[in-house]
Amino acid sequence: MCTHTQTNMGTKTISIMDDVYEMLFQSKAKEESFSDEIRRIMAHKKTGDLRKYFGLISTEEGESMLQDLKQIKITNLKLLKDKLKKELGA
């Protein structure tokens, strides 16, 4: 008795911004598909291996970025609240 099992991987179409496409295109190896590139990137995320990012920015730059992000969050929340007030007629 002989059994043959074949598994076909499905494909999905995703939309990404042009700048993200360029980043993926520039960073993938010549022989690598986009799926391979994304799989490689996600493998780092799953393992939590962030060592390749060490030293890219200083502590001061990181703190400054966090402060900027906090300010953006505050501003966006205020804009959202103002928009909701207008839409609800309050």
PyMOL Python script that loads the backbone (N, CA, C, O; Angstrom):
from pymol import cmd

cmd.read_pdbstr("""\
ATOM      1  N   MET A   1       0.850  -1.174   0.000  1.00  0.00           N
ATOM      2  CA  MET A   1       0.000   0.000   0.000  1.00  0.00           C
ATOM      3  C   MET A   1       0.891   1.231   0.000  1.00  0.00           C
ATOM      4  O   MET A   1       1.887   1.283   0.722  1.00  0.00           O
ATOM      5  N   CYS A   2       0.535   2.220  -0.809  1.00  0.00           N
ATOM      6  CA  CYS A   2       1.312   3.454  -0.916  1.00  0.00           C
ATOM      7  C   CYS A   2       0.376   4.633  -0.728  1.00  0.00           C
ATOM      8  O   CYS A   2      -0.701   4.682  -1.322  1.00  0.00           O
ATOM      9  N   THR A   3       0.785   5.572   0.091  1.00  0.00           N
ATOM     10  CA  THR A   3      -0.018   6.772   0.311  1.00  0.00           C
ATOM     11  C   THR A   3       0.809   7.987  -0.042  1.00  0.00           C
ATOM     12  O   THR A   3       1.973   8.097   0.341  1.00  0.00           O
ATOM     13  N   HIS A   4       0.195   8.899  -0.779  1.00  0.00           N
ATOM     14  CA  HIS A   4       0.867  10.143  -1.151  1.00  0.00           C
ATOM     15  C   HIS A   4       0.035  11.311  -0.641  1.00  0.00           C
ATOM     16  O   HIS A   4      -1.158  11.404  -0.931  1.00  0.00           O
ATOM     17  N   THR A   5       0.656  12.189   0.109  1.00  0.00           N
ATOM     18  CA  THR A   5      -0.024  13.377   0.612  1.00  0.00           C
ATOM     19  C   THR A   5       0.666  14.597   0.038  1.00  0.00           C
ATOM     20  O   THR A   5       1.888  14.728   0.106  1.00  0.00           O
ATOM     21  N   GLN A   6      -0.127  15.482  -0.524  1.00  0.00           N
ATOM     22  CA  GLN A   6       0.434  16.712  -1.080  1.00  0.00           C
ATOM     23  C   GLN A   6      -0.266  17.896  -0.426  1.00  0.00           C
ATOM     24  O   GLN A   6      -1.494  17.966  -0.385  1.00  0.00           O
ATOM     25  N   THR A   7       0.527  18.811   0.077  1.00  0.00           N
ATOM     26  CA  THR A   7      -0.020  19.997   0.708  1.00  0.00           C
ATOM     27  C   THR A   7       0.321  21.204  -0.150  1.00  0.00           C
ATOM     28  O   THR A   7       1.492  21.476  -0.417  1.00  0.00           O
ATOM     29  N   ASN A   8      -0.678  21.905  -0.567  1.00  0.00           N
ATOM     30  CA  ASN A   8      -0.469  23.127  -1.338  1.00  0.00           C
ATOM     31  C   ASN A   8      -0.681  24.324  -0.436  1.00  0.00           C
ATOM     32  O   ASN A   8      -1.685  24.426   0.269  1.00  0.00           O
ATOM     33  N   MET A   9       0.277  25.219  -0.473  1.00  0.00           N
ATOM     34  CA  MET A   9       0.152  26.438   0.314  1.00  0.00           C
ATOM     35  C   MET A   9      -0.729  27.414  -0.448  1.00  0.00           C
ATOM     36  O   MET A   9      -0.541  27.622  -1.646  1.00  0.00           O
ATOM     37  N   GLY A  10      -1.677  28.006   0.236  1.00  0.00           N
ATOM     38  CA  GLY A  10      -2.529  28.989  -0.385  1.00  0.00           C
ATOM     39  C   GLY A  10      -1.808  30.316  -0.504  1.00  0.00           C
ATOM     40  O   GLY A  10      -0.736  30.510   0.068  1.00  0.00           O
ATOM     41  N   THR A  11      -2.395  31.205  -1.238  1.00  0.00           N
ATOM     42  CA  THR A  11      -1.837  32.546  -1.365  1.00  0.00           C
ATOM     43  C   THR A  11      -2.893  33.552  -0.969  1.00  0.00           C
ATOM     44  O   THR A  11      -4.091  33.296  -1.093  1.00  0.00           O
ATOM     45  N   LYS A  12      -2.453  34.676  -0.502  1.00  0.00           N
ATOM     46  CA  LYS A  12      -3.318  35.780  -0.113  1.00  0.00           C
ATOM     47  C   LYS A  12      -2.781  37.044  -0.752  1.00  0.00           C
ATOM     48  O   LYS A  12      -1.571  37.213  -0.899  1.00  0.00           O
ATOM     49  N   THR A  13      -3.663  37.906  -1.120  1.00  0.00           N
ATOM     50  CA  THR A  13      -3.272  39.205  -1.635  1.00  0.00           C
ATOM     51  C   THR A  13      -3.438  40.216  -0.517  1.00  0.00           C
ATOM     52  O   THR A  13      -4.500  40.304   0.100  1.00  0.00           O
ATOM     53  N   ILE A  14      -2.383  40.980  -0.257  1.00  0.00           N
ATOM     54  CA  ILE A  14      -2.449  42.013   0.780  1.00  0.00           C
ATOM     55  C   ILE A  14      -2.104  43.349   0.152  1.00  0.00           C
ATOM     56  O   ILE A  14      -1.386  43.415  -0.847  1.00  0.00           O
ATOM     57  N   SER A  15      -2.618  44.403   0.744  1.00  0.00           N
ATOM     58  CA  SER A  15      -2.293  45.749   0.292  1.00  0.00           C
ATOM     59  C   SER A  15      -1.319  46.370   1.270  1.00  0.00           C
ATOM     60  O   SER A  15      -1.536  46.339   2.481  1.00  0.00           O
ATOM     61  N   ILE A  16      -0.249  46.933   0.747  1.00  0.00           N
ATOM     62  CA  ILE A  16       0.712  47.633   1.586  1.00  0.00           C
ATOM     63  C   ILE A  16       1.038  48.963   0.906  1.00  0.00           C
ATOM     64  O   ILE A  16       0.871  49.114  -0.304  1.00  0.00           O
ATOM     65  N   MET A  17       1.492  49.895   1.684  1.00  0.00           N
ATOM     66  CA  MET A  17       1.857  51.208   1.163  1.00  0.00           C
ATOM     67  C   MET A  17       3.120  51.071   0.322  1.00  0.00           C
ATOM     68  O   MET A  17       3.925  50.162   0.526  1.00  0.00           O
ATOM     69  N   ASP A  18       3.279  51.992  -0.627  1.00  0.00           N
ATOM     70  CA  ASP A  18       4.433  51.950  -1.524  1.00  0.00           C
ATOM     71  C   ASP A  18       5.758  51.984  -0.769  1.00  0.00           C
ATOM     72  O   ASP A  18       6.706  51.295  -1.146  1.00  0.00           O
ATOM     73  N   ASP A  19       5.830  52.781   0.293  1.00  0.00           N
ATOM     74  CA  ASP A  19       7.087  52.883   1.026  1.00  0.00           C
ATOM     75  C   ASP A  19       7.426  51.564   1.728  1.00  0.00           C
ATOM     76  O   ASP A  19       8.600  51.210   1.839  1.00  0.00           O
ATOM     77  N   VAL A  20       6.427  50.847   2.192  1.00  0.00           N
ATOM     78  CA  VAL A  20       6.655  49.556   2.840  1.00  0.00           C
ATOM     79  C   VAL A  20       7.114  48.532   1.803  1.00  0.00           C
ATOM     80  O   VAL A  20       8.013  47.732   2.062  1.00  0.00           O
ATOM     81  N   TYR A  21       6.491  48.568   0.634  1.00  0.00           N
ATOM     82  CA  TYR A  21       6.916  47.684  -0.450  1.00  0.00           C
ATOM     83  C   TYR A  21       8.388  47.919  -0.775  1.00  0.00           C
ATOM     84  O   TYR A  21       9.154  46.969  -0.936  1.00  0.00           O
ATOM     85  N   GLU A  22       8.783  49.198  -0.870  1.00  0.00           N
ATOM     86  CA  GLU A  22      10.179  49.522  -1.177  1.00  0.00           C
ATOM     87  C   GLU A  22      11.121  49.017  -0.094  1.00  0.00           C
ATOM     88  O   GLU A  22      12.202  48.507  -0.392  1.00  0.00           O
ATOM     89  N   MET A  23      10.705  49.161   1.179  1.00  0.00           N
ATOM     90  CA  MET A  23      11.543  48.668   2.277  1.00  0.00           C
ATOM     91  C   MET A  23      11.718  47.161   2.177  1.00  0.00           C
ATOM     92  O   MET A  23      12.827  46.651   2.338  1.00  0.00           O
ATOM     93  N   LEU A  24      10.623  46.441   1.912  1.00  0.00           N
ATOM     94  CA  LEU A  24      10.719  44.992   1.763  1.00  0.00           C
ATOM     95  C   LEU A  24      11.584  44.624   0.565  1.00  0.00           C
ATOM     96  O   LEU A  24      12.434  43.737   0.648  1.00  0.00           O
ATOM     97  N   PHE A  25      11.362  45.302  -0.530  1.00  0.00           N
ATOM     98  CA  PHE A  25      12.111  45.019  -1.753  1.00  0.00           C
ATOM     99  C   PHE A  25      13.609  45.239  -1.543  1.00  0.00           C
ATOM    100  O   PHE A  25      14.427  44.433  -1.985  1.00  0.00           O
ATOM    101  N   GLN A  26      13.962  46.331  -0.871  1.00  0.00           N
ATOM    102  CA  GLN A  26      15.365  46.662  -0.643  1.00  0.00           C
ATOM    103  C   GLN A  26      16.038  45.717   0.350  1.00  0.00           C
ATOM    104  O   GLN A  26      17.238  45.461   0.251  1.00  0.00           O
ATOM    105  N   SER A  27      15.270  45.201   1.300  1.00  0.00           N
ATOM    106  CA  SER A  27      15.899  44.396   2.353  1.00  0.00           C
ATOM    107  C   SER A  27      15.914  42.903   2.063  1.00  0.00           C
ATOM    108  O   SER A  27      16.642  42.157   2.717  1.00  0.00           O
ATOM    109  N   LYS A  28      15.124  42.454   1.092  1.00  0.00           N
ATOM    110  CA  LYS A  28      15.103  41.010   0.832  1.00  0.00           C
ATOM    111  C   LYS A  28      16.319  40.596   0.014  1.00  0.00           C
ATOM    112  O   LYS A  28      16.842  41.363  -0.795  1.00  0.00           O
ATOM    113  N   ALA A  29      16.745  39.377   0.246  1.00  0.00           N
ATOM    114  CA  ALA A  29      17.868  38.831  -0.518  1.00  0.00           C
ATOM    115  C   ALA A  29      17.423  38.561  -1.954  1.00  0.00           C
ATOM    116  O   ALA A  29      16.238  38.361  -2.218  1.00  0.00           O
ATOM    117  N   LYS A  30      18.368  38.557  -2.863  1.00  0.00           N
ATOM    118  CA  LYS A  30      18.066  38.399  -4.292  1.00  0.00           C
ATOM    119  C   LYS A  30      17.260  37.139  -4.572  1.00  0.00           C
ATOM    120  O   LYS A  30      16.322  37.163  -5.368  1.00  0.00           O
ATOM    121  N   GLU A  31      17.622  36.045  -3.924  1.00  0.00           N
ATOM    122  CA  GLU A  31      16.953  34.771  -4.181  1.00  0.00           C
ATOM    123  C   GLU A  31      15.720  34.566  -3.298  1.00  0.00           C
ATOM    124  O   GLU A  31      15.064  33.527  -3.372  1.00  0.00           O
ATOM    125  N   GLU A  32      15.414  35.551  -2.474  1.00  0.00           N
ATOM    126  CA  GLU A  32      14.342  35.440  -1.497  1.00  0.00           C
ATOM    127  C   GLU A  32      13.028  35.986  -2.064  1.00  0.00           C
ATOM    128  O   GLU A  32      13.014  37.025  -2.724  1.00  0.00           O
ATOM    129  N   SER A  33      11.944  35.289  -1.803  1.00  0.00           N
ATOM    130  CA  SER A  33      10.628  35.800  -2.190  1.00  0.00           C
ATOM    131  C   SER A  33      10.149  36.777  -1.117  1.00  0.00           C
ATOM    132  O   SER A  33      10.743  36.861  -0.042  1.00  0.00           O
ATOM    133  N   PHE A  34       9.086  37.505  -1.404  1.00  0.00           N
ATOM    134  CA  PHE A  34       8.535  38.392  -0.384  1.00  0.00           C
ATOM    135  C   PHE A  34       8.017  37.575   0.801  1.00  0.00           C
ATOM    136  O   PHE A  34       8.134  38.002   1.950  1.00  0.00           O
ATOM    137  N   SER A  35       7.449  36.411   0.524  1.00  0.00           N
ATOM    138  CA  SER A  35       6.991  35.541   1.614  1.00  0.00           C
ATOM    139  C   SER A  35       8.158  35.127   2.497  1.00  0.00           C
ATOM    140  O   SER A  35       8.046  35.133   3.723  1.00  0.00           O
ATOM    141  N   ASP A  36       9.284  34.766   1.873  1.00  0.00           N
ATOM    142  CA  ASP A  36      10.476  34.403   2.638  1.00  0.00           C
ATOM    143  C   ASP A  36      10.947  35.564   3.505  1.00  0.00           C
ATOM    144  O   ASP A  36      11.307  35.381   4.668  1.00  0.00           O
ATOM    145  N   GLU A  37      10.939  36.758   2.924  1.00  0.00           N
ATOM    146  CA  GLU A  37      11.375  37.960   3.651  1.00  0.00           C
ATOM    147  C   GLU A  37      10.483  38.216   4.853  1.00  0.00           C
ATOM    148  O   GLU A  37      10.972  38.449   5.959  1.00  0.00           O
ATOM    149  N   ILE A  38       9.179  38.174   4.638  1.00  0.00           N
ATOM    150  CA  ILE A  38       8.239  38.424   5.739  1.00  0.00           C
ATOM    151  C   ILE A  38       8.372  37.331   6.796  1.00  0.00           C
ATOM    152  O   ILE A  38       8.342  37.624   7.991  1.00  0.00           O
ATOM    153  N   ARG A  39       8.519  36.085   6.375  1.00  0.00           N
ATOM    154  CA  ARG A  39       8.695  34.966   7.301  1.00  0.00           C
ATOM    155  C   ARG A  39       9.946  35.174   8.153  1.00  0.00           C
ATOM    156  O   ARG A  39       9.923  34.922   9.358  1.00  0.00           O
ATOM    157  N   ARG A  40      11.033  35.632   7.539  1.00  0.00           N
ATOM    158  CA  ARG A  40      12.288  35.875   8.261  1.00  0.00           C
ATOM    159  C   ARG A  40      12.103  36.999   9.288  1.00  0.00           C
ATOM    160  O   ARG A  40      12.561  36.892  10.426  1.00  0.00           O
ATOM    161  N   ILE A  41      11.435  38.063   8.877  1.00  0.00           N
ATOM    162  CA  ILE A  41      11.190  39.191   9.790  1.00  0.00           C
ATOM    163  C   ILE A  41      10.337  38.747  10.970  1.00  0.00           C
ATOM    164  O   ILE A  41      10.634  39.071  12.120  1.00  0.00           O
ATOM    165  N   MET A  42       9.276  38.005  10.680  1.00  0.00           N
ATOM    166  CA  MET A  42       8.370  37.564  11.733  1.00  0.00           C
ATOM    167  C   MET A  42       9.035  36.568  12.681  1.00  0.00           C
ATOM    168  O   MET A  42       8.688  36.520  13.861  1.00  0.00           O
ATOM    169  N   ALA A  43       9.970  35.786  12.193  1.00  0.00           N
ATOM    170  CA  ALA A  43      10.688  34.836  13.050  1.00  0.00           C
ATOM    171  C   ALA A  43      11.454  35.598  14.138  1.00  0.00           C
ATOM    172  O   ALA A  43      11.512  35.148  15.282  1.00  0.00           O
ATOM    173  N   HIS A  44      12.040  36.744  13.788  1.00  0.00           N
ATOM    174  CA  HIS A  44      12.731  37.563  14.796  1.00  0.00           C
ATOM    175  C   HIS A  44      11.747  38.072  15.832  1.00  0.00           C
ATOM    176  O   HIS A  44      12.055  38.118  17.023  1.00  0.00           O
ATOM    177  N   LYS A  45      10.567  38.453  15.379  1.00  0.00           N
ATOM    178  CA  LYS A  45       9.554  38.970  16.300  1.00  0.00           C
ATOM    179  C   LYS A  45       9.113  37.881  17.268  1.00  0.00           C
ATOM    180  O   LYS A  45       8.969  38.135  18.464  1.00  0.00           O
ATOM    181  N   LYS A  46       8.897  36.666  16.759  1.00  0.00           N
ATOM    182  CA  LYS A  46       8.439  35.567  17.609  1.00  0.00           C
ATOM    183  C   LYS A  46       9.473  35.193  18.662  1.00  0.00           C
ATOM    184  O   LYS A  46       9.119  34.883  19.800  1.00  0.00           O
ATOM    185  N   THR A  47      10.729  35.220  18.294  1.00  0.00           N
ATOM    186  CA  THR A  47      11.769  34.828  19.243  1.00  0.00           C
ATOM    187  C   THR A  47      12.142  35.962  20.185  1.00  0.00           C
ATOM    188  O   THR A  47      12.837  35.750  21.179  1.00  0.00           O
ATOM    189  N   GLY A  48      11.679  37.162  19.871  1.00  0.00           N
ATOM    190  CA  GLY A  48      12.032  38.300  20.699  1.00  0.00           C
ATOM    191  C   GLY A  48      13.480  38.702  20.557  1.00  0.00           C
ATOM    192  O   GLY A  48      14.005  39.431  21.400  1.00  0.00           O
ATOM    193  N   ASP A  49      14.136  38.242  19.508  1.00  0.00           N
ATOM    194  CA  ASP A  49      15.545  38.546  19.298  1.00  0.00           C
ATOM    195  C   ASP A  49      15.679  39.955  18.716  1.00  0.00           C
ATOM    196  O   ASP A  49      15.596  40.155  17.505  1.00  0.00           O
ATOM    197  N   LEU A  50      15.884  40.900  19.589  1.00  0.00           N
ATOM    198  CA  LEU A  50      15.993  42.294  19.172  1.00  0.00           C
ATOM    199  C   LEU A  50      17.434  42.769  19.127  1.00  0.00           C
ATOM    200  O   LEU A  50      17.685  43.962  18.957  1.00  0.00           O
ATOM    201  N   ARG A  51      18.386  41.853  19.276  1.00  0.00           N
ATOM    202  CA  ARG A  51      19.787  42.238  19.320  1.00  0.00           C
ATOM    203  C   ARG A  51      20.239  42.983  18.073  1.00  0.00           C
ATOM    204  O   ARG A  51      21.130  43.828  18.149  1.00  0.00           O
ATOM    205  N   LYS A  52      19.641  42.682  16.932  1.00  0.00           N
ATOM    206  CA  LYS A  52      20.072  43.360  15.714  1.00  0.00           C
ATOM    207  C   LYS A  52      19.729  44.850  15.734  1.00  0.00           C
ATOM    208  O   LYS A  52      20.261  45.623  14.937  1.00  0.00           O
ATOM    209  N   TYR A  53      18.837  45.252  16.649  1.00  0.00           N
ATOM    210  CA  TYR A  53      18.456  46.658  16.739  1.00  0.00           C
ATOM    211  C   TYR A  53      19.253  47.419  17.804  1.00  0.00           C
ATOM    212  O   TYR A  53      19.156  48.644  17.885  1.00  0.00           O
ATOM    213  N   PHE A  54      20.028  46.719  18.610  1.00  0.00           N
ATOM    214  CA  PHE A  54      20.781  47.375  19.675  1.00  0.00           C
ATOM    215  C   PHE A  54      21.735  48.415  19.099  1.00  0.00           C
ATOM    216  O   PHE A  54      22.424  48.164  18.110  1.00  0.00           O
ATOM    217  N   GLY A  55      21.765  49.571  19.726  1.00  0.00           N
ATOM    218  CA  GLY A  55      22.706  50.603  19.333  1.00  0.00           C
ATOM    219  C   GLY A  55      22.258  51.477  18.183  1.00  0.00           C
ATOM    220  O   GLY A  55      22.994  52.371  17.766  1.00  0.00           O
ATOM    221  N   LEU A  56      21.064  51.239  17.657  1.00  0.00           N
ATOM    222  CA  LEU A  56      20.605  52.065  16.539  1.00  0.00           C
ATOM    223  C   LEU A  56      20.309  53.496  16.973  1.00  0.00           C
ATOM    224  O   LEU A  56      20.544  54.446  16.226  1.00  0.00           O
ATOM    225  N   ILE A  57      19.793  53.636  18.183  1.00  0.00           N
ATOM    226  CA  ILE A  57      19.545  54.974  18.712  1.00  0.00           C
ATOM    227  C   ILE A  57      20.081  55.041  20.135  1.00  0.00           C
ATOM    228  O   ILE A  57      20.239  54.023  20.808  1.00  0.00           O
ATOM    229  N   SER A  58      20.353  56.252  20.569  1.00  0.00           N
ATOM    230  CA  SER A  58      20.832  56.427  21.938  1.00  0.00           C
ATOM    231  C   SER A  58      19.648  56.422  22.899  1.00  0.00           C
ATOM    232  O   SER A  58      18.495  56.531  22.481  1.00  0.00           O
ATOM    233  N   THR A  59      19.941  56.297  24.176  1.00  0.00           N
ATOM    234  CA  THR A  59      18.900  56.339  25.201  1.00  0.00           C
ATOM    235  C   THR A  59      18.150  57.664  25.142  1.00  0.00           C
ATOM    236  O   THR A  59      16.928  57.700  25.285  1.00  0.00           O
ATOM    237  N   GLU A  60      18.885  58.747  24.932  1.00  0.00           N
ATOM    238  CA  GLU A  60      18.262  60.064  24.863  1.00  0.00           C
ATOM    239  C   GLU A  60      17.312  60.160  23.672  1.00  0.00           C
ATOM    240  O   GLU A  60      16.212  60.700  23.788  1.00  0.00           O
ATOM    241  N   GLU A  61      17.745  59.632  22.526  1.00  0.00           N
ATOM    242  CA  GLU A  61      16.877  59.643  21.340  1.00  0.00           C
ATOM    243  C   GLU A  61      15.625  58.798  21.576  1.00  0.00           C
ATOM    244  O   GLU A  61      14.525  59.173  21.169  1.00  0.00           O
ATOM    245  N   GLY A  62      15.805  57.658  22.235  1.00  0.00           N
ATOM    246  CA  GLY A  62      14.670  56.799  22.550  1.00  0.00           C
ATOM    247  C   GLY A  62      13.678  57.486  23.471  1.00  0.00           C
ATOM    248  O   GLY A  62      12.468  57.419  23.252  1.00  0.00           O
ATOM    249  N   GLU A  63      14.194  58.152  24.509  1.00  0.00           N
ATOM    250  CA  GLU A  63      13.322  58.887  25.432  1.00  0.00           C
ATOM    251  C   GLU A  63      12.593  60.008  24.714  1.00  0.00           C
ATOM    252  O   GLU A  63      11.408  60.237  24.954  1.00  0.00           O
ATOM    253  N   SER A  64      13.293  60.705  23.838  1.00  0.00           N
ATOM    254  CA  SER A  64      12.680  61.780  23.064  1.00  0.00           C
ATOM    255  C   SER A  64      11.564  61.246  22.163  1.00  0.00           C
ATOM    256  O   SER A  64      10.511  61.868  22.026  1.00  0.00           O
ATOM    257  N   MET A  65      11.811  60.085  21.550  1.00  0.00           N
ATOM    258  CA  MET A  65      10.795  59.471  20.698  1.00  0.00           C
ATOM    259  C   MET A  65       9.568  59.073  21.511  1.00  0.00           C
ATOM    260  O   MET A  65       8.437  59.252  21.059  1.00  0.00           O
ATOM    261  N   LEU A  66       9.786  58.535  22.706  1.00  0.00           N
ATOM    262  CA  LEU A  66       8.663  58.162  23.558  1.00  0.00           C
ATOM    263  C   LEU A  66       7.839  59.381  23.951  1.00  0.00           C
ATOM    264  O   LEU A  66       6.610  59.326  23.975  1.00  0.00           O
ATOM    265  N   GLN A  67       8.520  60.478  24.257  1.00  0.00           N
ATOM    266  CA  GLN A  67       7.808  61.708  24.595  1.00  0.00           C
ATOM    267  C   GLN A  67       7.000  62.214  23.398  1.00  0.00           C
ATOM    268  O   GLN A  67       5.857  62.644  23.551  1.00  0.00           O
ATOM    269  N   ASP A  68       7.599  62.160  22.213  1.00  0.00           N
ATOM    270  CA  ASP A  68       6.884  62.566  20.992  1.00  0.00           C
ATOM    271  C   ASP A  68       5.644  61.705  20.782  1.00  0.00           C
ATOM    272  O   ASP A  68       4.579  62.218  20.438  1.00  0.00           O
ATOM    273  N   LEU A  69       5.783  60.389  20.989  1.00  0.00           N
ATOM    274  CA  LEU A  69       4.644  59.489  20.817  1.00  0.00           C
ATOM    275  C   LEU A  69       3.539  59.785  21.826  1.00  0.00           C
ATOM    276  O   LEU A  69       2.356  59.734  21.488  1.00  0.00           O
ATOM    277  N   LYS A  70       3.923  60.093  23.065  1.00  0.00           N
ATOM    278  CA  LYS A  70       2.924  60.452  24.075  1.00  0.00           C
ATOM    279  C   LYS A  70       2.181  61.714  23.669  1.00  0.00           C
ATOM    280  O   LYS A  70       0.962  61.797  23.823  1.00  0.00           O
ATOM    281  N   GLN A  71       2.914  62.702  23.146  1.00  0.00           N
ATOM    282  CA  GLN A  71       2.277  63.954  22.727  1.00  0.00           C
ATOM    283  C   GLN A  71       1.343  63.714  21.542  1.00  0.00           C
ATOM    284  O   GLN A  71       0.256  64.289  21.480  1.00  0.00           O
ATOM    285  N   ILE A  72       1.760  62.878  20.614  1.00  0.00           N
ATOM    286  CA  ILE A  72       0.911  62.545  19.463  1.00  0.00           C
ATOM    287  C   ILE A  72      -0.369  61.872  19.938  1.00  0.00           C
ATOM    288  O   ILE A  72      -1.451  62.173  19.433  1.00  0.00           O
ATOM    289  N   LYS A  73      -0.257  60.964  20.904  1.00  0.00           N
ATOM    290  CA  LYS A  73      -1.433  60.280  21.445  1.00  0.00           C
ATOM    291  C   LYS A  73      -2.392  61.280  22.082  1.00  0.00           C
ATOM    292  O   LYS A  73      -3.600  61.215  21.859  1.00  0.00           O
ATOM    293  N   ILE A  74      -1.860  62.195  22.864  1.00  0.00           N
ATOM    294  CA  ILE A  74      -2.688  63.216  23.513  1.00  0.00           C
ATOM    295  C   ILE A  74      -3.393  64.067  22.460  1.00  0.00           C
ATOM    296  O   ILE A  74      -4.594  64.315  22.566  1.00  0.00           O
ATOM    297  N   THR A  75      -2.657  64.511  21.452  1.00  0.00           N
ATOM    298  CA  THR A  75      -3.223  65.338  20.386  1.00  0.00           C
ATOM    299  C   THR A  75      -4.303  64.581  19.625  1.00  0.00           C
ATOM    300  O   THR A  75      -5.371  65.130  19.355  1.00  0.00           O
ATOM    301  N   ASN A  76      -4.036  63.329  19.280  1.00  0.00           N
ATOM    302  CA  ASN A  76      -5.014  62.535  18.535  1.00  0.00           C
ATOM    303  C   ASN A  76      -6.280  62.285  19.347  1.00  0.00           C
ATOM    304  O   ASN A  76      -7.382  62.321  18.799  1.00  0.00           O
ATOM    305  N   LEU A  77      -6.135  62.033  20.649  1.00  0.00           N
ATOM    306  CA  LEU A  77      -7.304  61.848  21.501  1.00  0.00           C
ATOM    307  C   LEU A  77      -8.136  63.120  21.571  1.00  0.00           C
ATOM    308  O   LEU A  77      -9.365  63.058  21.543  1.00  0.00           O
ATOM    309  N   LYS A  78      -7.483  64.263  21.662  1.00  0.00           N
ATOM    310  CA  LYS A  78      -8.196  65.540  21.697  1.00  0.00           C
ATOM    311  C   LYS A  78      -8.944  65.764  20.384  1.00  0.00           C
ATOM    312  O   LYS A  78     -10.108  66.166  20.390  1.00  0.00           O
ATOM    313  N   LEU A  79      -8.276  65.503  19.261  1.00  0.00           N
ATOM    314  CA  LEU A  79      -8.935  65.665  17.961  1.00  0.00           C
ATOM    315  C   LEU A  79     -10.128  64.731  17.826  1.00  0.00           C
ATOM    316  O   LEU A  79     -11.162  65.126  17.287  1.00  0.00           O
ATOM    317  N   LEU A  80     -10.002  63.513  18.302  1.00  0.00           N
ATOM    318  CA  LEU A  80     -11.091  62.553  18.238  1.00  0.00           C
ATOM    319  C   LEU A  80     -12.268  63.003  19.093  1.00  0.00           C
ATOM    320  O   LEU A  80     -13.418  62.927  18.661  1.00  0.00           O
ATOM    321  N   LYS A  81     -11.982  63.470  20.303  1.00  0.00           N
ATOM    322  CA  LYS A  81     -13.045  63.962  21.182  1.00  0.00           C
ATOM    323  C   LYS A  81     -13.758  65.151  20.557  1.00  0.00           C
ATOM    324  O   LYS A  81     -14.985  65.230  20.601  1.00  0.00           O
ATOM    325  N   ASP A  82     -12.999  66.082  19.973  1.00  0.00           N
ATOM    326  CA  ASP A  82     -13.600  67.248  19.323  1.00  0.00           C
ATOM    327  C   ASP A  82     -14.492  66.826  18.158  1.00  0.00           C
ATOM    328  O   ASP A  82     -15.578  67.373  17.967  1.00  0.00           O
ATOM    329  N   LYS A  83     -14.028  65.855  17.389  1.00  0.00           N
ATOM    330  CA  LYS A  83     -14.807  65.372  16.244  1.00  0.00           C
ATOM    331  C   LYS A  83     -16.099  64.711  16.712  1.00  0.00           C
ATOM    332  O   LYS A  83     -17.161  64.925  16.128  1.00  0.00           O
ATOM    333  N   LEU A  84     -16.004  63.908  17.766  1.00  0.00           N
ATOM    334  CA  LEU A  84     -17.193  63.254  18.300  1.00  0.00           C
ATOM    335  C   LEU A  84     -18.193  64.277  18.829  1.00  0.00           C
ATOM    336  O   LEU A  84     -19.398  64.117  18.635  1.00  0.00           O
ATOM    337  N   LYS A  85     -17.711  65.322  19.493  1.00  0.00           N
ATOM    338  CA  LYS A  85     -18.591  66.363  20.000  1.00  0.00           C
ATOM    339  C   LYS A  85     -19.346  67.030  18.856  1.00  0.00           C
ATOM    340  O   LYS A  85     -20.549  67.272  18.963  1.00  0.00           O
ATOM    341  N   LYS A  86     -18.643  67.332  17.755  1.00  0.00           N
ATOM    342  CA  LYS A  86     -19.262  67.952  16.595  1.00  0.00           C
ATOM    343  C   LYS A  86     -20.325  67.032  15.995  1.00  0.00           C
ATOM    344  O   LYS A  86     -21.431  67.474  15.683  1.00  0.00           O
ATOM    345  N   GLU A  87     -19.987  65.760  15.838  1.00  0.00           N
ATOM    346  CA  GLU A  87     -20.905  64.804  15.218  1.00  0.00           C
ATOM    347  C   GLU A  87     -22.128  64.532  16.092  1.00  0.00           C
ATOM    348  O   GLU A  87     -23.219  64.288  15.577  1.00  0.00           O
ATOM    349  N   LEU A  88     -21.950  64.575  17.396  1.00  0.00           N
ATOM    350  CA  LEU A  88     -23.060  64.330  18.307  1.00  0.00           C
ATOM    351  C   LEU A  88     -23.819  65.608  18.646  1.00  0.00           C
ATOM    352  O   LEU A  88     -24.827  65.574  19.353  1.00  0.00           O
ATOM    353  N   GLY A  89     -23.328  66.729  18.138  1.00  0.00           N
ATOM    354  CA  GLY A  89     -23.999  68.007  18.360  1.00  0.00           C
ATOM    355  C   GLY A  89     -23.899  68.533  19.769  1.00  0.00           C
ATOM    356  O   GLY A  89     -24.744  69.308  20.218  1.00  0.00           O
ATOM    357  N   ALA A  90     -22.874  68.115  20.460  1.00  0.00           N
ATOM    358  CA  ALA A  90     -22.706  68.558  21.862  1.00  0.00           C
ATOM    359  C   ALA A  90     -21.922  69.837  21.925  1.00  0.00           C
ATOM    360  O   ALA A  90     -21.680  70.360  23.012  1.00  0.00           O
TER     361      ALA A  90
END
""", "prot")
cmd.dss("prot")
cmd.show_as("cartoon", "prot")
cmd.util.cbc("prot")
cmd.orient("prot")
